[in-house]
Amino acid sequence: MNTGVKVLDKQERKKYIAEKTLDLISEKGLTNITMEDVAFSCNLSKGSIYNYFKNKNALIVSAFSALLEKVQKLFEENESVLFQDCAEASADFYANLYSEILNTFPSKELMRLFEILMNSTHDQSMMKILTQTFKENYGKILGKFEKLFNSKTKAFMLQAMFDGLVIYRAVGIEFSNDEIKENFKK
């Protein structure tokens, strides 16, 4: 067994397992991973995985949360330069941030969000948890856009546009980031 894993506390270990699960989802696809795969990739026994997650769905919810935290962290790291009182500076900031995300954040990571959501629609209890997690994390981002545009609807439209651009980029459709930035500012 990997001794590096043993020194982690319970929350750190859960996060480690969730992140390894994200790697497996990227490699094999959500429906093709098993608890055995996760245990093997973490150098743990299958029983150990069940000490942290009651089933595969609970593990997927945790992986989903870890991925949303990465997106949220990227926003927070870059937000320190934002001037909240100036709408033009805020628009510039968000245009540049979205451009940076499209260029640097792996589209595979963002596509996993959609894969997890799409493959969870059959399980109402899991979908309820995922929806709540999604609302909490995206709610923070949307709240900032709502302040910028003084409209919740505009904030949703902006986020939907970004999600669509991520999907296009992930399936190989290229577009100019400069053009996106210029149009965003308008």
Secondary structure, DSSP 8 states (H G I E B T S, - for coil): --HHHHTS-HHHHHHHHHHHHHHHHHHH-GGG--HHHHHHHHT--HHHHHHH-SSHHHHHHHHHHHHHHHHHHHHHHHHTT--TT-HHHHHHHHHHHHHHHHHHS-HHHHHHHHHHHHTTTT-HHHHHHHHHHHHHHHHHHHHHHHHHHT-HHHHHHHHHHHHHHHHHHHTT----HHHHHHHHH-
